[in-house]
């Protein structure tokens, strides 16, 4: 619902230190659905790169040297659940379409130079000027800044629940795609 989305975004904005931040899903304005799916996939990829480069060498997603299809899927599912909770997806979002599109991106590394080449720029200050930023959106999703090593509490708890497999993972996935 809109009310719970605005309450959630207000909480996330407060924790990030912003006051008059744009709506968490404003990044999607003006993008076609396929571009939205690519952009949010790139958001995940770039955060994995940032966590490796700036976050104290936290290796996850495609940056985990021991990654398996399952570990990558679990890490990405945590990202998706946190994105949903943070209200960063627009109302017309299709999780099932996104989850079909994402695998062609998320298995690859993606860094700032890739973002500039694909999207014409990447700067957290773009957001204040009405633009979009992969890094800024990832901070709204994970509720931690990129230069803070480790994971936020909610991210850690969710990862534990998903990693335990079975019911926890199934429940989160069904919540996203609607069973």
DRENDO-1510 file (C-alpha; in Angstrom, 1 decimal, always signed):
<recs>
REC; n; res; u; v; w
REC; 1; UNK; +0.0; +0.0; +0.0 .
REC; 2; UNK; +1.1; +3.6; -0.5 .
REC; 3; UNK; +0.9; +4.4; +3.1 .
REC; 4; UNK; +3.2; +1.6; +4.2 .
REC; 5; UNK; +5.5; +2.4; +1.3 .
REC; 6; UNK; +5.8; +6.0; +2.4 .
REC; 7; UNK; +6.2; +5.0; +6.1 .
REC; 8; UNK; +9.0; +2.6; +5.1 .
REC; 9; UNK; +10.7; +5.1; +2.9 .
REC; 10; UNK; +10.6; +7.7; +5.6 .
REC; 11; UNK; +12.2; +5.3; +8.0 .
REC; 12; UNK; +14.9; +4.4; +5.5 .
REC; 13; UNK; +15.5; +8.0; +4.7 .
REC; 14; UNK; +15.9; +8.9; +8.4 .
REC; 15; UNK; +18.4; +6.2; +9.0 .
REC; 16; UNK; +20.4; +7.3; +5.9 .
REC; 17; UNK; +20.5; +10.8; +7.3 .
REC; 18; UNK; +18.3; +12.4; +4.6 .
REC; 19; UNK; +15.4; +14.6; +5.2 .
REC; 20; UNK; +13.9; +15.7; +1.8 .
REC; 21; UNK; +15.0; +12.8; -0.2 .
REC; 22; UNK; +13.0; +11.9; -3.4 .
REC; 23; UNK; +10.7; +8.9; -3.3 .
REC; 24; UNK; +12.8; +5.7; -3.2 .
REC; 25; UNK; +11.4; +4.5; -6.5 .
REC; 26; UNK; +12.0; +7.8; -8.3 .
REC; 27; UNK; +14.9; +6.1; -10.2 .
REC; 28; UNK; +12.4; +4.2; -12.3 .
REC; 29; UNK; +10.8; +7.3; -13.8 .
REC; 30; UNK; +11.2; +7.5; -17.5 .
REC; 31; UNK; +12.7; +3.9; -17.9 .
REC; 32; UNK; +11.0; +1.1; -19.8 .
REC; 33; UNK; +10.4; -2.1; -17.8 .
REC; 34; UNK; +13.3; -3.9; -19.5 .
REC; 35; UNK; +15.6; -1.0; -18.6 .
REC; 36; UNK; +14.2; -0.9; -15.1 .
REC; 37; UNK; +15.1; -4.6; -14.7 .
REC; 38; UNK; +18.6; -4.0; -16.0 .
REC; 39; UNK; +19.1; -0.9; -13.8 .
REC; 40; UNK; +18.1; -2.6; -10.6 .
REC; 41; UNK; +20.3; -5.6; -11.5 .
REC; 42; UNK; +23.1; -3.2; -12.1 .
REC; 43; UNK; +22.3; -1.6; -8.7 .
REC; 44; UNK; +22.9; -5.0; -7.0 .
REC; 45; UNK; +26.1; -5.7; -9.1 .
REC; 46; UNK; +27.6; -2.3; -8.3 .
REC; 47; UNK; +26.9; -2.7; -4.6 .
REC; 48; UNK; +28.7; -6.0; -4.7 .
REC; 49; UNK; +31.6; -4.2; -6.4 .
REC; 50; UNK; +31.5; -1.4; -3.8 .
REC; 51; UNK; +31.4; -3.8; -0.9 .
REC; 52; UNK; +34.5; -5.5; -2.3 .
REC; 53; UNK; +36.3; -2.2; -3.0 .
REC; 54; UNK; +35.1; +0.1; -0.2 .
REC; 55; UNK; +33.3; -2.1; +2.3 .
REC; 56; UNK; +36.4; -3.8; +3.8 .
REC; 57; UNK; +36.6; -6.5; +1.2 .
REC; 58; UNK; +33.1; -8.0; +1.8 .
REC; 59; UNK; +32.9; -10.5; -1.0 .
REC; 60; UNK; +29.4; -11.5; -2.0 .
REC; 61; UNK; +27.3; -12.2; -5.2 .
REC; 62; UNK; +29.5; -12.5; -8.3 .
REC; 63; UNK; +32.5; -11.3; -6.2 .
REC; 64; UNK; +32.5; -14.4; -3.9 .
REC; 65; UNK; +35.3; -16.6; -5.3 .
REC; 66; UNK; +33.4; -19.6; -3.9 .
REC; 67; UNK; +30.1; -18.6; -5.3 .
REC; 68; UNK; +27.7; -21.3; -6.5 .
REC; 69; UNK; +24.4; -20.8; -8.3 .
REC; 70; UNK; +22.6; -21.2; -5.0 .
REC; 71; UNK; +24.8; -18.8; -3.0 .
REC; 72; UNK; +24.5; -16.2; -5.7 .
REC; 73; UNK; +20.7; -16.8; -5.8 .
REC; 74; UNK; +20.4; -16.5; -2.0 .
REC; 75; UNK; +22.5; -13.3; -1.9 .
REC; 76; UNK; +20.4; -11.8; -4.7 .
REC; 77; UNK; +17.1; -12.9; -3.0 .
REC; 78; UNK; +18.2; -11.0; +0.1 .
REC; 79; UNK; +18.8; -7.9; -2.1 .
REC; 80; UNK; +15.3; -8.3; -3.6 .
REC; 81; UNK; +13.5; -8.7; -0.3 .
REC; 82; UNK; +15.3; -5.6; +1.1 .
REC; 83; UNK; +14.5; -3.7; -2.0 .
REC; 84; UNK; +10.8; -4.6; -1.6 .
REC; 85; UNK; +10.8; -3.6; +2.1 .
REC; 86; UNK; +12.6; -0.3; +1.3 .
REC; 87; UNK; +9.9; +0.6; -1.3 .
REC; 88; UNK; +12.4; +1.2; -4.1 .
REC; 89; UNK; +10.4; -0.6; -6.8 .
REC; 90; UNK; +7.7; +1.3; -8.6 .
REC; 91; UNK; +4.0; +0.3; -8.2 .
REC; 92; UNK; +3.8; -1.4; -11.6 .
REC; 93; UNK; +6.8; -3.6; -10.9 .
REC; 94; UNK; +6.7; -7.3; -11.8 .
REC; 95; UNK; +9.0; -9.4; -9.6 .
REC; 96; UNK; +8.5; -12.5; -11.8 .
REC; 97; UNK; +9.6; -10.6; -14.9 .
REC; 98; UNK; +12.5; -9.1; -13.0 .
REC; 99; UNK; +13.7; -12.4; -11.7 .
REC; 100; UNK; +13.6; -13.8; -15.2 .
REC; 101; UNK; +15.6; -10.9; -16.6 .
REC; 102; UNK; +18.2; -10.5; -13.7 .
REC; 103; UNK; +20.3; -13.7; -14.3 .
REC; 104; UNK; +21.7; -12.3; -17.6 .
REC; 105; UNK; +23.3; -9.5; -15.5 .
REC; 106; UNK; +23.9; -10.5; -11.9 .
REC; 107; UNK; +26.5; -13.2; -12.6 .
REC; 108; UNK; +28.9; -10.5; -13.9 .
REC; 109; UNK; +31.0; -7.9; -12.2 .
REC; 110; UNK; +29.9; -4.3; -12.7 .
REC; 111; UNK; +31.7; -1.2; -11.6 .
REC; 112; UNK; +31.4; +2.6; -11.8 .
REC; 113; UNK; +33.0; +2.7; -15.3 .
REC; 114; UNK; +30.3; +0.2; -16.5 .
REC; 115; UNK; +27.6; +2.4; -15.0 .
REC; 116; UNK; +29.0; +5.5; -16.8 .
REC; 117; UNK; +29.1; +3.6; -20.1 .
REC; 118; UNK; +25.6; +2.1; -19.8 .
REC; 119; UNK; +23.7; +4.9; -18.0 .
REC; 120; UNK; +25.7; +8.0; -18.8 .
REC; 121; UNK; +26.9; +8.6; -15.3 .
REC; 122; UNK; +26.9; +7.5; -11.7 .
REC; 123; UNK; +27.0; +10.0; -8.8 .
REC; 124; UNK; +25.0; +9.9; -5.6 .
REC; 125; UNK; +24.5; +13.7; -5.9 .
REC; 126; UNK; +22.5; +13.1; -9.2 .
REC; 127; UNK; +19.6; +12.2; -7.0 .
REC; 128; UNK; +19.2; +15.6; -5.5 .
REC; 129; UNK; +19.0; +17.0; -9.0 .
REC; 130; UNK; +16.2; +14.6; -9.9 .
REC; 131; UNK; +18.5; +12.0; -11.5 .
REC; 132; UNK; +19.2; +8.4; -10.5 .
REC; 133; UNK; +22.1; +6.7; -8.8 .
REC; 134; UNK; +22.8; +3.0; -8.5 .
REC; 135; UNK; +24.9; +3.6; -5.4 .
REC; 136; UNK; +22.3; +5.8; -3.7 .
REC; 137; UNK; +19.5; +3.3; -4.3 .
REC; 138; UNK; +21.7; +0.4; -2.9 .
REC; 139; UNK; +22.2; +2.5; +0.2 .
REC; 140; UNK; +18.4; +2.8; +0.5 .
REC; 141; UNK; +18.1; -0.9; +0.1 .
REC; 142; UNK; +20.8; -2.1; +2.4 .
REC; 143; UNK; +20.3; +0.8; +4.9 .
REC; 144; UNK; +24.1; +1.1; +5.2 .
REC; 145; UNK; +26.5; +3.4; +3.4 .
REC; 146; UNK; +28.9; +1.8; +1.0 .
REC; 147; UNK; +32.0; +2.9; +3.0 .
REC; 148; UNK; +30.9; +1.1; +6.2 .
REC; 149; UNK; +32.4; -2.4; +6.3 .
REC; 150; UNK; +30.1; -5.4; +6.9 .
REC; 151; UNK; +26.3; -5.7; +6.7 .
REC; 152; UNK; +23.4; -3.9; +8.3 .
REC; 153; UNK; +21.5; -5.9; +11.0 .
REC; 154; UNK; +18.4; -6.4; +8.8 .
REC; 155; UNK; +20.6; -7.7; +5.9 .
REC; 156; UNK; +22.4; -10.1; +8.2 .
REC; 157; UNK; +19.3; -11.5; +9.8 .
REC; 158; UNK; +17.6; -11.9; +6.4 .
REC; 159; UNK; +20.6; -13.7; +4.9 .
REC; 160; UNK; +20.6; -16.1; +7.9 .
REC; 161; UNK; +16.9; -16.9; +7.3 .
REC; 162; UNK; +17.4; -17.5; +3.6 .
REC; 163; UNK; +20.6; -19.5; +4.1 .
REC; 164; UNK; +18.8; -21.9; +6.5 .
REC; 165; UNK; +16.9; -22.9; +3.3 .
REC; 166; UNK; +13.6; -24.6; +3.3 .
REC; 167; UNK; +10.7; -22.6; +4.6 .
REC; 168; UNK; +12.4; -19.3; +5.3 .
REC; 169; UNK; +13.6; -19.0; +1.7 .
REC; 170; UNK; +10.4; -20.2; +0.2 .
REC; 171; UNK; +8.3; -17.8; +2.3 .
REC; 172; UNK; +10.4; -14.8; +1.2 .
REC; 173; UNK; +10.3; -15.8; -2.4 .
REC; 174; UNK; +6.5; -16.3; -2.3 .
REC; 175; UNK; +6.0; -12.9; -0.6 .
REC; 176; UNK; +7.9; -11.3; -3.5 .
REC; 177; UNK; +6.3; -13.0; -6.5 .
REC; 178; UNK; +3.0; -13.7; -4.9 .
REC; 179; UNK; +3.2; -17.4; -4.3 .
</recs>
